[in-house]
């Protein structure tokens, strides 16, 4: 009997086993049985050729009587016509074109019998019309098989598997059949009581049904069980992790009634939104706990996340601790440092109420400034440290790190965030991660219940609407001309403009690449536009006379800071930049965002960039310039961004295009996923039910002593690098 964990080399012939491992990475019987069909061909009832109807999806059984090579009419080459005769001597013709015609010709020899399925058409002259199937699916029978087995096969859905370059769906189906026929008893990881509550079939029955369904009801039952397996095992992993986290020690940081936070609130020149107050209370309660907070703060661009985070940091400082704000770029770190210092006023410089130092720490600071920042962090003089990856270095020490705030959490690897947590010593710091547009993996982790979630959906008063439009520069060049005219008009009104390009200059990324056209075919496209090329072209052409400057990551830190300060002070009309201005940069007078080669950016980046305008009460305008033709995936993505300002809807668009990624691995979206059937957007109910069931089971049996098969499944899921990932996250 074949075991679930048995190598395929023992269960199958060596050639097939080698193909399965080489092409698809399948090495065990379990791997093969978890390689589920991508779809099913609906054969329908066997159809007699005499009773066919045009455009009907049919299945016929017959014998190949002859094959003929015929010349193409309008171009060079040939195509293959195969004549098939059924038991009543009625004829139907199969047509194969291109490479497929040569691939099937050796198989469809006269005398071979089989089943042929597809959409039937009527061709030929009016007096001699002929039935035809173009590129039909087909299965040839062994010589020993008769019409009875063909009829049984034809009435069932036929599984079509994800195949590889060197292996077809038919070979995979036959291999699955071999292991199913020899499979021994299969332990079920789901407890019997749970299966009964959720009306789920056993694992062995589900695997048989998904690979050998009698009808689509079998397919649906099997998918329901196997989806639940994926959701339940993931939830069990995450529930165990949450239970372990609840036992970790953290220093409680309760709110003070007369400290920096109270003084800050009294001085705020605006009223907090209801959402900011509600989220602030949630975070304050977490910080007062003796167990570490691990909370995700989601909010639209401009929803006021920074103020919420600053209030949390002040609560920790009031309680004698320190807080660090980790930013992904130097420009953003400098912007946060300036804005936090400005919001705190004399509270940031030891003023009359004592206050606390707000230190800035980046990798390219001068030696003297860096030395001062390091001393302030290590001594505790700096209650708040704002920095980039430089904060993660070993020499950076804190007197009493109580809170880590991570801006745009997906910009930092697990190891980086873990390095910062280690600086808190024996107790774990509280962690607050922020994002304006959750990337797919973040959304997945949220829905899977791994994080406590707070959401800011209400924009502060004074935020103006942002109009967004796609500018199809290749199709309608006059639209691009109008873009430059609009910029001049805005500057004439005293406003400022961002123009963003995908790259800096000639030194990187000059080569072109491939992109799918509207027919899905790859075509070469030019290199992406660069800041150092676009800025002089505009300054000497359509924007001549305007004050145009550049900002990108290769500038010296002092120069970057000077350019950003000049733009903030209104001394620059048009800032041509890379995505260094993507998050956090706040210039209320900026009203227009032009994104060149917008199709080269992700949905999240586009939404973040758009959020840089409309921040000061002025109506915002975002223009997405692209050469991508209509009806291409890239153009559809831009149309989706232009159609909504809702970052959470856009995260769904991103998720639909890229899937969840490996939810428990270090890979981000777009990489191989550990989920085979479960889909975040469609299966939230399944996930929620699995979370409840996993919580109940693990509360009663935390070590799963009574469920060894389930424990083994969990151990397998978190093996190797995933175990390290879960430990660090």
Secondary structure as GFF3:
##gff-version 3
##sequence-region A 1 729
A	DSSP	alpha_helix	8	11	.	.	.	ID=ss1
A	DSSP	alpha_helix	14	24	.	.	.	ID=ss2
A	DSSP	alpha_helix	29	33	.	.	.	ID=ss3
A	DSSP	beta_strand	37	41	.	.	.	ID=ss4
A	DSSP	three_ten_helix	49	51	.	.	.	ID=ss5
A	DSSP	beta_strand	57	71	.	.	.	ID=ss6
A	DSSP	beta_strand	78	85	.	.	.	ID=ss7
A	DSSP	beta_strand	91	96	.	.	.	ID=ss8
A	DSSP	alpha_helix	99	105	.	.	.	ID=ss9
A	DSSP	beta_strand	113	124	.	.	.	ID=ss10
A	DSSP	beta_strand	129	134	.	.	.	ID=ss11
A	DSSP	beta_strand	137	140	.	.	.	ID=ss12
A	DSSP	alpha_helix	147	154	.	.	.	ID=ss13
A	DSSP	beta_strand	158	161	.	.	.	ID=ss14
A	DSSP	alpha_helix	169	182	.	.	.	ID=ss15
A	DSSP	alpha_helix	192	198	.	.	.	ID=ss16
A	DSSP	alpha_helix	203	211	.	.	.	ID=ss17
A	DSSP	alpha_helix	216	247	.	.	.	ID=ss18
A	DSSP	alpha_helix	260	267	.	.	.	ID=ss19
A	DSSP	alpha_helix	274	287	.	.	.	ID=ss20
A	DSSP	beta_strand	294	299	.	.	.	ID=ss21
A	DSSP	alpha_helix	305	318	.	.	.	ID=ss22
A	DSSP	beta_strand	322	326	.	.	.	ID=ss23
A	DSSP	alpha_helix	330	344	.	.	.	ID=ss24
A	DSSP	three_ten_helix	345	348	.	.	.	ID=ss25
A	DSSP	beta_strand	357	361	.	.	.	ID=ss26
A	DSSP	alpha_helix	367	379	.	.	.	ID=ss27
A	DSSP	beta_strand	382	387	.	.	.	ID=ss28
A	DSSP	three_ten_helix	389	392	.	.	.	ID=ss29
A	DSSP	beta_strand	401	407	.	.	.	ID=ss30
A	DSSP	three_ten_helix	409	411	.	.	.	ID=ss31
A	DSSP	alpha_helix	414	422	.	.	.	ID=ss32
A	DSSP	beta_strand	430	435	.	.	.	ID=ss33
A	DSSP	alpha_helix	440	447	.	.	.	ID=ss34
A	DSSP	beta_strand	452	456	.	.	.	ID=ss35
A	DSSP	beta_strand	466	472	.	.	.	ID=ss36
A	DSSP	alpha_helix	477	492	.	.	.	ID=ss37
A	DSSP	beta_strand	496	500	.	.	.	ID=ss38
A	DSSP	beta_strand	513	516	.	.	.	ID=ss39
A	DSSP	beta_strand	522	525	.	.	.	ID=ss40
A	DSSP	alpha_helix	531	539	.	.	.	ID=ss41
A	DSSP	beta_strand	548	551	.	.	.	ID=ss42
A	DSSP	alpha_helix	557	568	.	.	.	ID=ss43
A	DSSP	beta_strand	574	577	.	.	.	ID=ss44
A	DSSP	three_ten_helix	579	581	.	.	.	ID=ss45
A	DSSP	beta_strand	590	595	.	.	.	ID=ss46
A	DSSP	three_ten_helix	598	600	.	.	.	ID=ss47
A	DSSP	alpha_helix	603	610	.	.	.	ID=ss48
A	DSSP	beta_strand	620	626	.	.	.	ID=ss49
A	DSSP	alpha_helix	633	643	.	.	.	ID=ss50
A	DSSP	alpha_helix	647	658	.	.	.	ID=ss51
A	DSSP	alpha_helix	684	700	.	.	.	ID=ss52
A	DSSP	alpha_helix	708	717	.	.	.	ID=ss53
A	DSSP	alpha_helix	721	728	.	.	.	ID=ss54
###
